[in-house]
Amino acid sequence: MELIPDTDPRLHLKCEPLNPRNPDFDLKSVLLDMFVLMREHNGIGLAAPQVGITKRFFVLQYEGESFICINPRVVKASKETQETGEGCLSYPGLTVPVRRPTVVRATYMEPSGLVRKHTFKGLLARAFLHELDHLNGVVLPDLLPPETETDVSRQHSGQTL
């Protein structure tokens, strides 16, 4: 398993829901490979479209906590926000300042089909929302102010940032 190129149109598609009890691929194997790939690239989250699968799921791992989030959705987000530079495994070397809620209450399915509710805080809340963006076809360069998009995409395509 590997990351698809940042030019792949699948990164810009809104993903379809996944039925974890009847996937059209080996879900357990894909999830294990995603965790391995994420760790190899020193990431804390990886969404299915980043590996070419246009289904609604992602993995997160940070400070000993691991999550497999299938068909995730935000139930409530804090009014308190923080702007921090975000990176993305699909766009190595690119950091974009993004304002996000500091706490997110979410629901998601586990591979067994069990629905979970969890409150994500701090960096895990940011990672949850970043990966959820991927499932909606939103990638990090989309979050740039319009006046900087051309400069950054030019720099990102083969030149150093």
N, C-alpha and C positions, 0 to 999 in steps of 0.2 A: 504494500500500500504506500502511496505517496501523495503529496499535495498536488492538486492540479495547477496548471499555470495561471497566473493572475489575469491572463487574457481570455480564459475559458468562459463562455457565456453562461455556463451553469451557475457561476458565482452570483449572477444577477437575477436568477429565477426565484419566484416565491415557491417554496417547497410544499409538497403534498404531505398530508398526514400519513403517519406510519401505523399500521396495525401490528403491534409487536408479537401477537400470537400467530400471525400469518404473513410474515414478510416474504418478499420475493428474492431474498438473499439470506446468507448465513449470518444472522444478526449477531450472535455471540462472537463469532470470529471477527466480524467487522468492528465491533466494539473493542475487543481486545487489541486489534491492530491500531485502532484510533488512539487508544491510551499510549501504546508504544510510540507511535509517530509523534504524538503531542510531547511526550517526555524527551524524545530525541531532539526536538526543536526547542526545548526549554519553554514550552507553552503551558498555560493553565486551563485552556479550553480549546476544543476543536469541534467544528460543526460538520455534519454530513456533506454539505455541498463543497466543502474545502477538499474533500477526497472524491468528488464526482458523483455523490449520491444525493439526488434531489428529494429527500424525505426529511421530515421535521424531527430531527434529533441531534443532540450534541452530548459531548462529555466534558466534565470539569474535574480538575484535581488541584487542590491547593492545601498546604499545611496539613497533610494527612487525611483530608476529606475528599472523597470521590463521589461524583454524581453522574448518573446516566439519565438524561432528560429527554423523554420522548413526548412529542406533541406539547411542548411547554407553553405556558401562557402566564402573563403577569396578572395577578389579582389586584394588587395594590402596590403603589410605589410611594416612597417618602417624598414629602415636599422639599426636604433638605437635599441639595445637590452638591456635587463637587466636580470641578473641571480638572482633569488630569490627562497627561499625554498617554494615548493608547497605541499599542503596536498590534500587529496581526501576522500570524504565520503565513498568510497568503501574500503579504506585502512586506517582506523582510526589509528592515532599514527605514521603514516609514513610521513616523510617530505623528499623531494628530491629536491636538487638544480636544477632548470631548467632555461635555457636561452631562452627567448622569445622576439619577437618584442614588443616595448612599445605602438605602435599604429597599429590598424588593420582596414582596410576598408573592409566591408563585405556586402553580400546580403543574405537575408533569406526571407522565406514566413511567413506570419502571419496565424493564424487559418482560417481567411476568404479567404485565397488564395492570398491576396495582397502581392506583392513582395516589400520588403523594402531594402533600403541601409542605412547603419549606420557606423559611425566611432567610434570604441571602443578604449578607451585610458586607460593607466595605468592598474590597477587591473582588470577592465572589459575586456580589451584586453587579458590579461593573462587568465582570466576565460573563455572567448569565445574560445580561442585556446585549453585550457584544455578540455573543453566539446566537441569540435570538434574532439580532439584525441579519446575520447570515441566512437564517431560515426564511427571512422575508426578502432576500435578494439585495440587501443593503450591505455594502462593503465600506471599509475604512475611507477610501478616497471620496466616497459619496458624502462624507461628513465634513469635508473641507469647505471653507468659504469659497464661493464661486471665483473670486479673483485669484486664488492660489492654485486651483485645480490644474490649469494648463502647465504651470511651472513644475508642480510636483509630478504630474504624470510624465512630463518630459524627462525629469531627473530620474524617476523610478524606472523608466524603460531603458535599462542598460547603462545608465550613468550613475555616479555615486550621489547619495543624498547628503 
